[in-house]
């Protein structure tokens, strides 16, 4: 059996975005192992409970201490030498760069890297982010060099940006849209009766458009219920403070449902899904799941978001940071149940055709086999 090692920054992201793919790889006969940081005991336990061999990694998602970062690279090199995987599949910026360097030192035969969006480093306009961009360019070129190295992108905008920056040639890039969704688990249910419910779901970040969403709720207060199902990410520079979430809820602008692990039930209890993101998305998993559940979507015309939504067919696209247009779009969906139903039906078809877990797994494993054939 070919041994495949998944390298992901944090356990929660692996569980939500890569565990189904890893289990599908195991079912296909690969000897699958996983390494992530071990800072999140709850999700580490979920990985171990899945039966996949787990290897803890000293990695800080947003840390910049040079000594700690070198420690991460050394730990990856040691793991690669000990485990001797035939292929490593590295997801997000630190695993891609650090793992790519470690893989070269350890002479790993095949390397698949993946960016689930460009995120803070490439999108943020702060001085810190601009300095980080200057530094990571040469590191990406080093990590992504080699004929048996491929990089998966979730949307063509990110793919072309990396090529235009000279980080790797286009022939070593692969476009696989999204992380995949289980079409049986996420299935359409009738919309709830009563005042329409609008949902924001995801990490509680300003760059995800949470502040804009709250202003939308303030503008349309009484026209719909506006709910947030999300979890904090305190280490992110874009984190919304918990005190702010409490204040908004106490003011009666939103209902904060906290972290939810039953998203199919959440989608069944809402009418509209709204994500006014300006973040460097790959393709937001919440929008793929919403489409699979037959819910109309309101989101921004930005890379990743516009991949899952065709404006006017399965949702509405609005310009980023344009509250007036967002309000108009939300009002249109709130007022027109028939339009929501039609958009939901179209979204389900789109999710089944382009974003199912089976579709993503087949494309990914074909990439693995192509690299194995080149050895």
Secondary structure as the mmCIF struct_conf table of DSSP 4:
data_model
#
loop_
_struct_conf.conf_type_id
_struct_conf.id
_struct_conf.beg_label_comp_id
_struct_conf.beg_label_asym_id
_struct_conf.beg_label_seq_id
_struct_conf.end_label_comp_id
_struct_conf.end_label_asym_id
_struct_conf.end_label_seq_id
STRN STRN1 UNK A 3 UNK A 8
BEND BEND1 UNK A 9 UNK A 9
HELX_RH_AL_P HELX_RH_AL_P1 UNK A 11 UNK A 17
TURN_TY1_P TURN_TY1_P1 UNK A 18 UNK A 18
HELX_RH_AL_P HELX_RH_AL_P2 UNK A 19 UNK A 27
TURN_TY1_P TURN_TY1_P2 UNK A 28 UNK A 29
STRN STRN2 UNK A 31 UNK A 37
BEND BEND2 UNK A 38 UNK A 38
HELX_RH_AL_P HELX_RH_AL_P3 UNK A 41 UNK A 49
TURN_TY1_P TURN_TY1_P3 UNK A 50 UNK A 51
STRN STRN3 UNK A 53 UNK A 57
BEND BEND3 UNK A 61 UNK A 62
HELX_RH_AL_P HELX_RH_AL_P4 UNK A 66 UNK A 83
BEND BEND4 UNK A 86 UNK A 86
STRN STRN4 UNK A 87 UNK A 91
BEND BEND5 UNK A 92 UNK A 92
HELX_RH_AL_P HELX_RH_AL_P5 UNK A 93 UNK A 106
TURN_TY1_P TURN_TY1_P4 UNK A 107 UNK A 107
BEND BEND6 UNK A 109 UNK A 109
STRN STRN5 UNK A 110 UNK A 115
BEND BEND7 UNK A 116 UNK A 116
HELX_RH_AL_P HELX_RH_AL_P6 UNK A 119 UNK A 123
BEND BEND8 UNK A 126 UNK A 126
HELX_RH_AL_P HELX_RH_AL_P7 UNK A 127 UNK A 143
TURN_TY1_P TURN_TY1_P5 UNK A 144 UNK A 144
BEND BEND9 UNK A 146 UNK A 146
TURN_TY1_P TURN_TY1_P6 UNK A 147 UNK A 148
STRN STRN6 UNK A 149 UNK A 153
BEND BEND10 UNK A 154 UNK A 155
HELX_RH_AL_P HELX_RH_AL_P8 UNK A 156 UNK A 164
TURN_TY1_P TURN_TY1_P7 UNK A 165 UNK A 166
BEND BEND11 UNK A 167 UNK A 168
HELX_RH_3T_P HELX_RH_3T_P1 UNK A 170 UNK A 172
STRN STRN7 UNK A 173 UNK A 175
BEND BEND12 UNK A 178 UNK A 179
STRN STRN8 UNK A 181 UNK A 181
TURN_TY1_P TURN_TY1_P8 UNK A 183 UNK A 185
BEND BEND13 UNK A 186 UNK A 186
HELX_LH_PP_P HELX_LH_PP_P1 UNK A 190 UNK A 192
BEND BEND14 UNK A 193 UNK A 195
STRN STRN9 UNK A 197 UNK A 203
STRN STRN10 UNK A 205 UNK A 205
HELX_RH_3T_P HELX_RH_3T_P2 UNK A 206 UNK A 208
TURN_TY1_P TURN_TY1_P9 UNK A 209 UNK A 209
HELX_RH_AL_P HELX_RH_AL_P9 UNK A 210 UNK A 219
TURN_TY1_P TURN_TY1_P10 UNK A 220 UNK A 220
STRN STRN11 UNK A 221 UNK A 221
TURN_TY1_P TURN_TY1_P11 UNK A 222 UNK A 223
STRN STRN12 UNK A 224 UNK A 224
STRN STRN13 UNK A 225 UNK A 231
TURN_TY1_P TURN_TY1_P12 UNK A 234 UNK A 235
BEND BEND15 UNK A 236 UNK A 236
TURN_TY1_P TURN_TY1_P13 UNK A 237 UNK A 238
STRN STRN14 UNK A 239 UNK A 239
HELX_LH_PP_P HELX_LH_PP_P2 UNK A 240 UNK A 241
HELX_RH_AL_P HELX_RH_AL_P10 UNK A 242 UNK A 251
TURN_TY1_P TURN_TY1_P14 UNK A 252 UNK A 252
BEND BEND16 UNK A 253 UNK A 253
STRN STRN15 UNK A 255 UNK A 256
BEND BEND17 UNK A 261 UNK A 261
HELX_RH_AL_P HELX_RH_AL_P11 UNK A 263 UNK A 268
TURN_TY1_P TURN_TY1_P15 UNK A 269 UNK A 269
BEND BEND18 UNK A 271 UNK A 271
STRN STRN16 UNK A 272 UNK A 275
BEND BEND19 UNK A 279 UNK A 279
BEND BEND20 UNK A 282 UNK A 283
HELX_RH_AL_P HELX_RH_AL_P12 UNK A 285 UNK A 292
TURN_TY1_P TURN_TY1_P16 UNK A 293 UNK A 294
STRN STRN17 UNK A 296 UNK A 300
BEND BEND21 UNK A 301 UNK A 302
TURN_TY1_P TURN_TY1_P17 UNK A 303 UNK A 304
HELX_RH_AL_P HELX_RH_AL_P13 UNK A 305 UNK A 308
STRN STRN18 UNK A 311 UNK A 311
TURN_TY1_P TURN_TY1_P18 UNK A 312 UNK A 314
STRN STRN19 UNK A 315 UNK A 318
TURN_TY1_P TURN_TY1_P19 UNK A 320 UNK A 321
HELX_RH_AL_P HELX_RH_AL_P14 UNK A 323 UNK A 335
HELX_RH_AL_P HELX_RH_AL_P15 UNK A 337 UNK A 354
STRN STRN20 UNK A 356 UNK A 356
HELX_RH_AL_P HELX_RH_AL_P16 UNK A 357 UNK A 373
TURN_TY1_P TURN_TY1_P20 UNK A 374 UNK A 374
#
